[in-house]
Amino acid sequence: MILTTTESVEGKHITAYLGIVSGEAVQGTNIFKDFFGSIRDVVGGRSGSYESEFLEAKNAALAELEERAQAVGADAVIGVDLDYQVLGGDQKMLLMVAANGTAVKLG
């Protein structure tokens, strides 16, 4: 399965457009990551714990996108777009990643 942000796949012909597919992932952080993340807010620097949560959520959303594309018989998903949201309030943070694209058949 090819996932690409471009509108075509180089060297391949798109023979059919199968529709928009999407994958979503909502990842909760825990109290320790929130605590250490708040320390990073004060002292500065990168927060490795949050970065790993975003990476995990992104990978989960892309895996779900690919699964849904395979379910409709696609060979590729073009025009993949990733959207990130941070949900929650002072007590808990949720990270949401949505991946969207167009499922296509290639020839």
C-alpha positions in Angstrom: 0.0 0.0 0.0 1.3 3.4 -1.0 0.4 6.4 1.2 1.5 9.7 -0.3 0.8 13.4 0.3 1.0 14.0 -3.5 -2.0 13.9 -5.9 -0.5 11.1 -8.0 2.0 8.2 -7.8 5.0 8.7 -10.0 5.2 6.0 -12.8 1.6 4.7 -12.1 -1.7 5.5 -13.6 -4.8 6.0 -11.4 -7.5 3.8 -12.9 -10.2 4.4 -10.3 -11.0 6.7 -7.5 -12.6 4.8 -4.6 -13.5 7.7 -2.3 -12.2 9.4 0.7 -10.8 7.3 3.5 -9.8 8.4 7.0 -8.1 7.1 10.1 -8.3 8.7 13.6 -6.4 8.1 16.8 -7.0 9.7 20.2 -4.2 9.2 22.6 -4.4 10.1 26.3 -1.4 11.2 28.3 -0.9 10.1 31.8 -0.2 12.1 35.0 3.5 11.6 34.8 3.8 12.8 31.3 1.6 15.8 32.1 3.8 16.6 35.1 7.1 16.4 33.2 5.5 18.2 30.3 4.6 21.1 32.6 8.2 21.2 33.9 9.3 21.6 30.3 6.9 24.5 29.9 8.8 26.3 32.7 12.4 25.4 31.8 12.0 25.1 28.1 13.2 22.4 25.7 11.6 19.5 23.9 9.3 17.1 25.7 10.3 13.6 24.6 7.3 12.0 26.3 4.8 14.2 24.4 6.7 13.7 21.2 6.5 9.9 21.5 2.7 10.2 22.2 2.3 12.3 19.0 4.3 9.8 17.0 2.3 6.9 18.4 -1.0 8.6 17.6 0.2 9.5 14.1 1.2 6.0 13.3 -2.1 4.6 14.6 -4.1 7.0 12.5 -2.1 6.1 9.4 -2.4 2.4 10.1 -6.2 2.8 10.3 -6.2 4.9 7.1 -4.4 2.1 5.3 -6.7 -0.6 6.8 -9.8 1.3 5.5 -8.2 1.8 2.1 -7.4 -1.9 1.8 -11.0 -2.7 2.8 -12.3 -0.8 -0.3 -9.7 -2.5 -2.6 -7.3 0.4 -2.9 -3.7 0.1 -4.0 -2.8 3.6 -2.7 -4.0 6.6 -0.8 -3.2 10.0 -2.4 -3.4 13.5 -1.0 -2.9 12.2 2.6 -3.3 15.0 5.1 -2.6 14.8 8.8 -4.5 17.0 11.3 -3.5 17.3 14.9 -5.6 18.5 17.9 -5.0 18.8 21.6 -8.1 18.1 23.6 -8.8 18.4 27.3 -8.4 20.8 30.1 -6.1 21.4 33.0 -6.3 17.9 34.4 -5.8 15.7 31.4 -4.6 16.1 27.8 -5.8 14.1 24.9 -3.9 14.1 21.6 -6.0 13.5 18.4 -4.6 12.8 15.0 -6.8 12.5 11.9 -5.4 11.2 8.6 -7.5 11.7 5.4 -6.8 10.9 1.8 -8.3 9.5 -1.4 -8.2 5.8 -2.0 -7.3 4.8 -5.6 -6.6 1.8 -7.8 -3.4 1.9 -9.8 -2.6 0.5 -13.2 
